[in-house]
Amino acid sequence: MPAAASVTMCPSLWRVHRFEVWSGERVCAVEALRMQDSLLLWLGAAGAGGAGAALGEVALGAGGAATALRAGGAGEGRAEGLARRLSAALARPVHVCLSAPLDRFTAPLLERALVAEIKSRPECF
């Protein structure tokens, strides 16, 4: 008969942070999952309760470079550029999942909101 296993509870090293970016109307919802050595950032246009959530464009930024995997539709490389800049600023790998429809007006709003949120809550990123 095998010996009984011992399970010890410990605090999670992961932290989840949710917020929305608004400019008169909602630009997108943001969910950040901070892990021990990396960050997963989801930016999307999902409704309440996550209805309509999708991955869209996925990119990984690490060490000054970024690699993108575009899932579903032709992406414009916005996730790749954002992942590269965030990885350089945070000095850790950053995975960006972008499913929000961004244009030349909403993309800068989103980036400014992300910078402001990172500065106000660095422990979440």
Contacts in CASP RR format, 6 or more apart in sequence:
PFRMAT RR
TARGET T0000
AUTHOR 0000-0000-0000
METHOD contacts of the structure
MODEL  1
MPAAASVTMCPSLWRVHRFEVWSGERVCAVEALRMQDSLLLWLGAAGAGG
AGAALGEVALGAGGAATALRAGGAGEGRAEGLARRLSAALARPVHVCLSA
PLDRFTAPLLERALVAEIKSRPECF
13 35 0 8 1.000
13 36 0 8 1.000
14 33 0 8 1.000
14 34 0 8 1.000
14 35 0 8 1.000
14 36 0 8 1.000
15 33 0 8 1.000
15 34 0 8 1.000
15 123 0 8 1.000
15 124 0 8 1.000
16 31 0 8 1.000
16 32 0 8 1.000
16 33 0 8 1.000
16 34 0 8 1.000
17 31 0 8 1.000
17 32 0 8 1.000
17 34 0 8 1.000
17 121 0 8 1.000
17 124 0 8 1.000
17 125 0 8 1.000
18 29 0 8 1.000
18 30 0 8 1.000
18 31 0 8 1.000
18 32 0 8 1.000
19 29 0 8 1.000
19 30 0 8 1.000
19 117 0 8 1.000
20 26 0 8 1.000
20 27 0 8 1.000
20 28 0 8 1.000
20 29 0 8 1.000
20 30 0 8 1.000
21 27 0 8 1.000
21 28 0 8 1.000
21 29 0 8 1.000
21 30 0 8 1.000
21 109 0 8 1.000
21 110 0 8 1.000
21 113 0 8 1.000
21 114 0 8 1.000
23 106 0 8 1.000
23 109 0 8 1.000
27 100 0 8 1.000
27 106 0 8 1.000
27 109 0 8 1.000
27 110 0 8 1.000
27 113 0 8 1.000
28 43 0 8 1.000
28 44 0 8 1.000
28 45 0 8 1.000
28 100 0 8 1.000
28 102 0 8 1.000
28 106 0 8 1.000
28 110 0 8 1.000
29 43 0 8 1.000
29 44 0 8 1.000
29 45 0 8 1.000
29 46 0 8 1.000
29 47 0 8 1.000
29 100 0 8 1.000
30 41 0 8 1.000
30 42 0 8 1.000
30 43 0 8 1.000
30 44 0 8 1.000
30 113 0 8 1.000
30 114 0 8 1.000
30 117 0 8 1.000
31 41 0 8 1.000
31 42 0 8 1.000
32 39 0 8 1.000
32 40 0 8 1.000
32 41 0 8 1.000
32 42 0 8 1.000
32 124 0 8 1.000
32 125 0 8 1.000
33 39 0 8 1.000
33 40 0 8 1.000
33 41 0 8 1.000
33 42 0 8 1.000
34 123 0 8 1.000
34 124 0 8 1.000
34 125 0 8 1.000
37 92 0 8 1.000
37 93 0 8 1.000
38 92 0 8 1.000
38 93 0 8 1.000
38 94 0 8 1.000
38 95 0 8 1.000
39 86 0 8 1.000
39 90 0 8 1.000
39 92 0 8 1.000
39 93 0 8 1.000
39 94 0 8 1.000
39 95 0 8 1.000
39 125 0 8 1.000
40 94 0 8 1.000
40 95 0 8 1.000
40 97 0 8 1.000
41 82 0 8 1.000
41 86 0 8 1.000
41 94 0 8 1.000
41 95 0 8 1.000
41 96 0 8 1.000
41 97 0 8 1.000
41 114 0 8 1.000
42 53 0 8 1.000
42 97 0 8 1.000
42 99 0 8 1.000
43 96 0 8 1.000
43 97 0 8 1.000
43 98 0 8 1.000
43 99 0 8 1.000
43 100 0 8 1.000
43 110 0 8 1.000
44 53 0 8 1.000
44 54 0 8 1.000
44 98 0 8 1.000
44 99 0 8 1.000
44 100 0 8 1.000
45 52 0 8 1.000
45 99 0 8 1.000
45 100 0 8 1.000
45 101 0 8 1.000
46 52 0 8 1.000
46 53 0 8 1.000
46 54 0 8 1.000
46 99 0 8 1.000
47 53 0 8 1.000
53 99 0 8 1.000
54 99 0 8 1.000
55 71 0 8 1.000
55 97 0 8 1.000
55 99 0 8 1.000
56 70 0 8 1.000
56 71 0 8 1.000
56 72 0 8 1.000
56 73 0 8 1.000
56 97 0 8 1.000
56 98 0 8 1.000
56 99 0 8 1.000
57 68 0 8 1.000
57 69 0 8 1.000
57 70 0 8 1.000
57 71 0 8 1.000
57 75 0 8 1.000
57 76 0 8 1.000
57 77 0 8 1.000
57 78 0 8 1.000
57 79 0 8 1.000
57 80 0 8 1.000
57 97 0 8 1.000
57 98 0 8 1.000
57 99 0 8 1.000
58 68 0 8 1.000
58 69 0 8 1.000
58 70 0 8 1.000
58 71 0 8 1.000
58 79 0 8 1.000
58 95 0 8 1.000
58 96 0 8 1.000
58 97 0 8 1.000
58 98 0 8 1.000
59 66 0 8 1.000
59 67 0 8 1.000
59 68 0 8 1.000
59 69 0 8 1.000
59 77 0 8 1.000
59 79 0 8 1.000
59 80 0 8 1.000
59 81 0 8 1.000
59 82 0 8 1.000
59 83 0 8 1.000
59 84 0 8 1.000
59 95 0 8 1.000
59 96 0 8 1.000
59 98 0 8 1.000
60 66 0 8 1.000
60 67 0 8 1.000
60 68 0 8 1.000
60 83 0 8 1.000
60 93 0 8 1.000
60 94 0 8 1.000
60 95 0 8 1.000
60 96 0 8 1.000
61 67 0 8 1.000
61 80 0 8 1.000
61 83 0 8 1.000
61 84 0 8 1.000
61 86 0 8 1.000
61 87 0 8 1.000
61 93 0 8 1.000
61 94 0 8 1.000
61 95 0 8 1.000
61 96 0 8 1.000
62 87 0 8 1.000
62 93 0 8 1.000
62 94 0 8 1.000
63 87 0 8 1.000
63 88 0 8 1.000
63 93 0 8 1.000
64 84 0 8 1.000
64 87 0 8 1.000
64 88 0 8 1.000
65 84 0 8 1.000
66 80 0 8 1.000
66 81 0 8 1.000
66 83 0 8 1.000
66 84 0 8 1.000
66 87 0 8 1.000
67 80 0 8 1.000
68 77 0 8 1.000
68 79 0 8 1.000
68 80 0 8 1.000
68 83 0 8 1.000
70 77 0 8 1.000
78 98 0 8 1.000
78 102 0 8 1.000
78 107 0 8 1.000
79 96 0 8 1.000
79 97 0 8 1.000
79 98 0 8 1.000
80 96 0 8 1.000
82 96 0 8 1.000
82 98 0 8 1.000
82 111 0 8 1.000
83 94 0 8 1.000
83 95 0 8 1.000
83 96 0 8 1.000
85 111 0 8 1.000
86 94 0 8 1.000
86 96 0 8 1.000
86 114 0 8 1.000
87 93 0 8 1.000
87 94 0 8 1.000
89 118 0 8 1.000
90 118 0 8 1.000
90 125 0 8 1.000
100 106 0 8 1.000
100 110 0 8 1.000
102 110 0 8 1.000
117 124 0 8 1.000
117 125 0 8 1.000
118 125 0 8 1.000
END
